[in-house]
Amino acid sequence: MISELMTNAIVHTNSVSITGRLQKDGDWLLVEVQDEGGTSSDPHPHRGGNANEYGRGLVVVAQSAQALGTQLETDGGRTFWARISLTG
């Protein structure tokens, strides 16, 4: 999951600095990736066609997480986050 979110930040933003963070809170794991922004579109899950090389990653993330979202930062960057149950 963190690999997919990092890859999206690398491919879809103009960020020089991308930060990943994992935080355990009881039975939950919070996965966050913060970039510097620089993209004109809001990332959202969509289905890529069979011949498309891209377009499936956020669908997989959405299916694996119990909650996910984005937060715009005051400096123009964005944090993409996902919450995963550690209990199954």
N, C-alpha and C positions, 0 to 999 in steps of 0.2 A: 504494500500500500504506500509506504513512504517513498519507495522507488518510483512509483507511478506519479505521485504528486510532485516529486522533485523533477522528473522528466518533463512534466507539463510546464513547470516554471522555466525550465531551460529552453524548451522548444517554443513556448507561446508568449514569453515576455522578453523585454530588453534588459533584464536584470544582470548586474555584475555580481551581486551578492545574493545568495539564496540560503536560507537557514532552515534546518529541519529540527524538530523537537519531539521527543516522546516523553509523556508524563503519565505515570501510573497513579491512579486514584481509586483505591479499593479494588473492586472487580472490573474496573474500566481502564482502558488505555486511550489517551488522547494523542492523536498524531497531528502535528501542525507543520506546515511548510509556508514560510514567509518569503515573498519576493519583493522587488522594488517597483513592481507594476510595469507600465509601458506597453500594455496590450489594450486593444480597442474593444475586445469582447469579454463578456463575463463567462468564465468557464462553467459548463454545465454538461451533465451526461447526455450523450446522444449515440445512437447506433450507427456505426460505420458500415458501409456496404461490404459484401464479401470480398470485393477486389480492392478495397481501401486499406492502405497500410496503417492509417491512424483512425481514431474515433471510438475505440472500445474501452479505453483505460478507465475513464471516469464511471462508465457503466459498471465495470468490475468493482471499483472502489465503492460505489453506491450499494451494490449487492452485498458487499462484505461488511459494511459499517452499519451500526444501529442509528447513527445520525451523522450528517455532514453539512458543511456550509462554507461560506466565505465571509470574511470581514475586511472591509476597506480600512486601511490605516491612515492616520492623519498626515503622514509623510507621502501619501500617494501610492504606497505599496499595498499588498493584499496578503492576507493569511488565509490559506485553505486548510480546513480542519476536518478531521473525522474521528468519531468515537467508536471504539470497538469493545465488545464485552469479552472479558477474559474467562468467563465461566461457561462459554459455549452457547 
